Amino acid sequence: MTIASGGRYAELHERSLRDPEGFWGEAAQEVDWFEPAKKVFDPSMGLYGRWFAGAVVNTCYNALDRHVARGRADQLALIHDSPLTHKVTTFTYAELLKEVQTLGAIMQDLGVGKGDRVIIYMPMVPEAMIAMLACARIGAIHSVVFGGFAAKELAARIDDAQPRLILSASCGIEPGRIVHYKPLLDEAIRLSEYKPPACIVLQRPQHTCDLVSKRDHDWSELREAAIRDGKRAACVPVLATDPLYILYTSGTTGVPKGVVRDNGGHLVALKWSMSNLYDIKPGEVWWCGSDIGWVVGHSYIIYAPLFHGATSIMYEGKPVGTPDASAFWRVISQHKAVALFTAPTAFRAIRKEDPNGDFIRKYDLSSFRALFLAGERADPPTVEWATHHLQRPIVDHWWQTETGWCIAGNPIGVELKTVKPGSATLPMPGYQVDVVDEAARPLPPNTMGSIVIKLPLPPGCLPTLWQKDEKCREAYFTEFPGYYRTSDAGFRDDDGYVFVMGRTDDIINVAGHRLSTGGMEEILASHPDVAECAVLGIKDELKGEVPCGFLVLKSGVSRSRDDIEREVVALVRDKIGPVAAFKRAIVVPRLPKTRSGKILRGTMKKIADGDSWTMPATIEDPKALDEIGAALKDRTPERA
């Protein structure tokens, strides 16, 4: 397999695999260390080795202090844009540093020290960023849990992390409703076996809550007192291999799985990515339209932009509905953002509401250079729609909570590679991405298999799970010896491009034929009336599994849904053939999704199969699952 057309990218990637210590040691020069690494990589440490062994550093210093000291004090660090509250709030690097120093001192007064855990259960507000950076400043380990997460799920995370402190807010704001956080927090603490000693609660003007126990503290009162007394926390030196944060993977059942991120490797990888992958220059405005509850929000709302000296936009709103499908273009135009990183589902929602791209042409997007998509596979019709209307590079890239940054992408800061819709493009430095069979044997190009990454993983990836080394080994490093198991399936083409076609669970077995649901979704999405879709493998007594497609139509489509369903069935049979056994397509009002926009395929499958299921903790609107059940009953196999 050849890497597409050589060039600077190919040289960098080849060097990163041939001389990883030299490559990452050079990248580490962009970081301010208190003490440099004794070894850039120590293979004797941890489950597969550790990066920057012996180095001493502070993440918050690299995000704030060094920029203030070197001339960026008055540059904007954060723009908080909230159409839900009709407010835009900004912080310069100096202002953000002062807030972080103050909160760090408050936390220290409450007994939080180096290595202690702090749970952050907050909406998309500036104080959430301040809280994360304050933890990093004093050497505490933060664990962000989605604001509004179910009490039972929050309790499980409290028991696993055993936090010294919880930082929360009185409420979150969603279109048309207020989510009351304090009752959920109180119930979670009641359910948990471990009882956190203290909580700090930010009172939002949209809804205030009662602080009834000695455990609870008012955020604003503590802040005012600390400022009055002149309290400011200094940076606490930590080892590069010490944990920066724990992030629990979504959709966990039973004991949650806490992915650990270390300080040093995280700093080096994210700093490298901002210029080389995303082509962002210090001082430019960058927007990551994610949520801090997800790894994307950790990496590219909070940390990477600030490591790089850029301005980060934090957005409390939706791609549509706040107020309409023009929301993203208004933010880009108003704040002069040069790039946007969001989920493909956001663009499918925009495309559904504005199929002709009319809103795009109403805004000045002259500052805007590139769109980056990640979270789940960007289907080619959506990529092609965005390319047509934006006339800019559209970069689909692939990564995971566990890796913390991009596995495969298009490194436009190094060399813009040819875009192949449906592909995440090429592996980033440090990642040797292979496609293998069940016995870990490499498969030839264009052959579907399990996607794996050769060990050691590059800097920034998980070293382990929180207090669960053996569980980490079993979950990620055992099935394919010498590799990290991604649990994703796909192939690499003759140019080395990576095509991620779905989770390995989404590869369905139809009468002995292994078929990709992602490939079928690509065909369904090409239908001119389809805005987005999902294909599932549903139980079948004869064939084992048969595919079923769920379709969401574009706004304004008035044609018969029976006709559209028949047409997409014919499309699949024409493109793949009778082997697909694709006979069933169902139009639904919407697809059930997590709050980050991932389609809840696993739960949909259980409903379709008649299996027992539980409400996913990360679901955006539980009513969407009822709609799937109703559609399945209405469109019986005979009728479909």
ChimeraX attribute file (.defattr): number of C-alpha atoms within 10 A of each C-alpha:
attribute: neighborCount
match mode: 1-to-1
recipient: residues
	/A:1	11
	/A:2	11
	/A:3	17
	/A:4	17
	/A:5	11
	/A:6	9
	/A:7	12
	/A:8	11
	/A:9	25
	/A:10	19
	/A:11	11
	/A:12	16
	/A:13	21
	/A:14	16
	/A:15	16
	/A:16	20
	/A:17	17
	/A:18	12
	/A:19	13
	/A:20	20
	/A:21	18
	/A:22	14
	/A:23	18
	/A:24	23
	/A:25	19
	/A:26	12
	/A:27	15
	/A:28	22
	/A:29	11
	/A:30	15
	/A:31	22
	/A:32	16
	/A:33	19
	/A:34	13
	/A:35	13
	/A:36	19
	/A:37	20
	/A:38	12
	/A:39	15
	/A:40	23
	/A:41	22
	/A:42	16
	/A:43	14
	/A:44	9
	/A:45	13
	/A:46	13
	/A:47	15
	/A:48	18
	/A:49	15
	/A:50	26
	/A:51	32
	/A:52	25
	/A:53	22
	/A:54	19
	/A:55	21
	/A:56	22
	/A:57	26
	/A:58	25
	/A:59	31
	/A:60	26
	/A:61	23
	/A:62	22
	/A:63	27
	/A:64	27
	/A:65	19
	/A:66	18
	/A:67	23
	/A:68	19
	/A:69	10
	/A:70	8
	/A:71	10
	/A:72	20
	/A:73	19
	/A:74	13
	/A:75	19
	/A:76	22
	/A:77	29
	/A:78	26
	/A:79	21
	/A:80	18
	/A:81	22
	/A:82	20
	/A:83	18
	/A:84	17
	/A:85	13
	/A:86	9
	/A:87	10
	/A:88	13
	/A:89	12
	/A:90	17
	/A:91	18
	/A:92	19
	/A:93	26
	/A:94	20
	/A:95	18
	/A:96	23
	/A:97	24
	/A:98	18
	/A:99	19
	/A:100	28
	/A:101	23
	/A:102	24
	/A:103	27
	/A:104	30
	/A:105	23
	/A:106	23
	/A:107	24
	/A:108	16
	/A:109	12
	/A:110	15
	/A:111	13
	/A:112	23
	/A:113	19
	/A:114	17
	/A:115	17
	/A:116	18
	/A:117	25
	/A:118	29
	/A:119	28
	/A:120	27
	/A:121	23
	/A:122	29
	/A:123	25
	/A:124	22
	/A:125	19
	/A:126	19
	/A:127	20
	/A:128	21
	/A:129	22
	/A:130	21
	/A:131	24
	/A:132	28
	/A:133	28
	/A:134	28
	/A:135	31
	/A:136	28
	/A:137	30
	/A:138	29
	/A:139	28
	/A:140	28
	/A:141	28
	/A:142	27
	/A:143	27
	/A:144	26
	/A:145	25
	/A:146	21
	/A:147	25
	/A:148	23
	/A:149	20
	/A:150	17
	/A:151	21
	/A:152	18
	/A:153	22
	/A:154	26
	/A:155	24
	/A:156	22
	/A:157	24
	/A:158	26
	/A:159	19
	/A:160	19
	/A:161	23
	/A:162	19
	/A:163	24
	/A:164	21
	/A:165	23
	/A:166	23
	/A:167	23
	/A:168	25
	/A:169	29
	/A:170	24
	/A:171	25
	/A:172	20
	/A:173	21
	/A:174	15
	/A:175	12
	/A:176	7
	/A:177	8
	/A:178	13
	/A:179	16
	/A:180	18
	/A:181	24
	/A:182	20
	/A:183	16
	/A:184	19
	/A:185	25
	/A:186	12
	/A:187	15
	/A:188	23
	/A:189	20
	/A:190	14
	/A:191	18
	/A:192	20
	/A:193	14
	/A:194	16
	/A:195	18
	/A:196	18
	/A:197	15
	/A:198	20
	/A:199	25
	/A:200	22
	/A:201	25
	/A:202	21
	/A:203	18
	/A:204	14
	/A:205	10
	/A:206	11
	/A:207	15
	/A:208	15
	/A:209	17
	/A:210	12
	/A:211	16
	/A:212	8
	/A:213	9
	/A:214	9
	/A:215	13
	/A:216	16
	/A:217	17
	/A:218	15
	/A:219	19
	/A:220	13
	/A:221	10
	/A:222	16
	/A:223	17
	/A:224	12
	/A:225	13
	/A:226	18
	/A:227	17
	/A:228	9
	/A:229	9
	/A:230	10
	/A:231	17
	/A:232	19
	/A:233	18
	/A:234	15
	/A:235	19
	/A:236	18
	/A:237	20
	/A:238	25
	/A:239	21
	/A:240	27
	/A:241	23
	/A:242	19
	/A:243	25
	/A:244	27
	/A:245	26
	/A:246	24
	/A:247	24
	/A:248	25
	/A:249	17
	/A:250	19
	/A:251	15
	/A:252	15
	/A:253	12
	/A:254	7
	/A:255	11
	/A:256	21
	/A:257	22
	/A:258	25
	/A:259	25
	/A:260	26
	/A:261	28
	/A:262	25
	/A:263	28
	/A:264	30
	/A:265	25
	/A:266	28
	/A:267	27
	/A:268	24
	/A:269	23
	/A:270	23
	/A:271	23
	/A:272	21
	/A:273	21
	/A:274	22
	/A:275	17
	/A:276	18
	/A:277	20
	/A:278	23
	/A:279	18
	/A:280	22
	/A:281	18
	/A:282	16
	/A:283	17
	/A:284	20
	/A:285	26
	/A:286	30
	/A:287	25
	/A:288	23
	/A:289	24
	/A:290	26
	/A:291	22
	/A:292	27
	/A:293	25
	/A:294	20
	/A:295	24
	/A:296	26
	/A:297	19
	/A:298	21
	/A:299	20
	/A:300	26
	/A:301	26
	/A:302	24
	/A:303	23
	/A:304	25
	/A:305	30
	/A:306	23
	/A:307	25
	/A:308	25
	/A:309	26
	/A:310	25
	/A:311	27
	/A:312	25
	/A:313	27
	/A:314	29
	/A:315	24
	/A:316	24
	/A:317	21
	/A:318	21
	/A:319	20
	/A:320	19
	/A:321	16
	/A:322	18
	/A:323	13
	/A:324	14
	/A:325	24
	/A:326	22
	/A:327	19
	/A:328	23
	/A:329	19
	/A:330	17
	/A:331	19
	/A:332	23
	/A:333	17
	/A:334	12
	/A:335	16
	/A:336	18
	/A:337	23
	/A:338	21
	/A:339	20
	/A:340	22
	/A:341	21
	/A:342	23
	/A:343	23
	/A:344	22
	/A:345	24
	/A:346	20
	/A:347	24
	/A:348	26
	/A:349	22
	/A:350	25
	/A:351	21
	/A:352	22
	/A:353	21
	/A:354	20
	/A:355	19
	/A:356	11
	/A:357	19
	/A:358	12
	/A:359	18
	/A:360	18
	/A:361	12
	/A:362	12
	/A:363	15
	/A:364	14
	/A:365	19
	/A:366	11
	/A:367	15
	/A:368	19
	/A:369	17
	/A:370	20
	/A:371	21
	/A:372	19
	/A:373	24
	/A:374	21
	/A:375	22
	/A:376	22
	/A:377	23
	/A:378	28
	/A:379	26
	/A:380	19
	/A:381	22
	/A:382	23
	/A:383	23
	/A:384	14
	/A:385	17
	/A:386	20
	/A:387	16
	/A:388	11
	/A:389	14
	/A:390	18
	/A:391	11
	/A:392	13
	/A:393	19
	/A:394	21
	/A:395	29
	/A:396	30
	/A:397	26
	/A:398	24
	/A:399	19
	/A:400	17
	/A:401	21
	/A:402	22
	/A:403	20
	/A:404	23
	/A:405	24
	/A:406	24
	/A:407	24
	/A:408	24
	/A:409	26
	/A:410	29
	/A:411	24
	/A:412	18
	/A:413	16
	/A:414	16
	/A:415	15
	/A:416	14
	/A:417	18
	/A:418	12
	/A:419	17
	/A:420	15
	/A:421	18
	/A:422	22
	/A:423	27
	/A:424	26
	/A:425	28
	/A:426	27
	/A:427	26
	/A:428	24
	/A:429	26
	/A:430	26
	/A:431	22
	/A:432	21
	/A:433	22
	/A:434	22
	/A:435	24
	/A:436	21
	/A:437	14
	/A:438	10
	/A:439	9
	/A:440	18
	/A:441	12
	/A:442	16
	/A:443	16
	/A:444	16
	/A:445	16
	/A:446	16
	/A:447	15
	/A:448	22
	/A:449	26
	/A:450	24
	/A:451	27
	/A:452	25
	/A:453	22
	/A:454	18
	/A:455	17
	/A:456	22
	/A:457	20
	/A:458	26
	/A:459	29
	/A:460	24
	/A:461	24
	/A:462	23
	/A:463	26
	/A:464	23
	/A:465	22
	/A:466	21
	/A:467	14
	/A:468	12
	/A:469	14
	/A:470	12
	/A:471	14
	/A:472	20
	/A:473	16
	/A:474	10
	/A:475	15
	/A:476	18
	/A:477	21
	/A:478	13
	/A:479	15
	/A:480	19
	/A:481	13
	/A:482	15
	/A:483	22
	/A:484	22
	/A:485	18
	/A:486	20
	/A:487	14
	/A:488	18
	/A:489	23
	/A:490	24
	/A:491	24
	/A:492	25
	/A:493	17
	/A:494	14
	/A:495	14
	/A:496	19
	/A:497	26
	/A:498	29
	/A:499	25
	/A:500	29
	/A:501	28
	/A:502	18
	/A:503	18
	/A:504	17
	/A:505	14
	/A:506	19
	/A:507	23
	/A:508	21
	/A:509	17
	/A:510	22
	/A:511	15
	/A:512	11
	/A:513	12
	/A:514	13
	/A:515	21
	/A:516	26
	/A:517	23
	/A:518	25
	/A:519	20
	/A:520	26
	/A:521	22
	/A:522	23
	/A:523	21
	/A:524	30
	/A:525	22
	/A:526	17
	/A:527	16
	/A:528	13
	/A:529	22
	/A:530	21
	/A:531	25
	/A:532	27
	/A:533	25
	/A:534	22
	/A:535	26
	/A:536	24
	/A:537	25
	/A:538	19
	/A:539	17
	/A:540	13
	/A:541	7
	/A:542	9
	/A:543	13
	/A:544	14
	/A:545	18
	/A:546	23
	/A:547	23
	/A:548	24
	/A:549	22
	/A:550	25
	/A:551	27
	/A:552	21
	/A:553	24
	/A:554	20
	/A:555	15
	/A:556	11
	/A:557	11
	/A:558	9
	/A:559	9
	/A:560	8
	/A:561	17
	/A:562	14
	/A:563	9
	/A:564	20
	/A:565	21
	/A:566	15
	/A:567	15
	/A:568	26
	/A:569	20
	/A:570	16
	/A:571	18
	/A:572	21
	/A:573	18
	/A:574	11
	/A:575	12
	/A:576	15
	/A:577	12
	/A:578	12
	/A:579	12
	/A:580	22
	/A:581	18
	/A:582	22
	/A:583	19
	/A:584	21
	/A:585	26
	/A:586	23
	/A:587	20
	/A:588	18
	/A:589	13
	/A:590	18
	/A:591	23
	/A:592	23
	/A:593	20
	/A:594	18
	/A:595	17
	/A:596	22
	/A:597	21
	/A:598	19
	/A:599	18
	/A:600	18
	/A:601	18
	/A:602	15
	/A:603	18
	/A:604	22
	/A:605	18
	/A:606	15
	/A:607	18
	/A:608	18
	/A:609	13
	/A:610	12
	/A:611	9
	/A:612	8
	/A:613	12
	/A:614	8
	/A:615	10
	/A:616	19
	/A:617	21
	/A:618	22
	/A:619	22
	/A:620	15
	/A:621	13
	/A:622	15
	/A:623	10
	/A:624	17
	/A:625	20
	/A:626	13
	/A:627	16
	/A:628	22
	/A:629	14
	/A:630	12
	/A:631	16
	/A:632	18
	/A:633	11
	/A:634	12
	/A:635	15
	/A:636	11
	/A:637	12
	/A:638	6
	/A:639	8
	/A:640	16
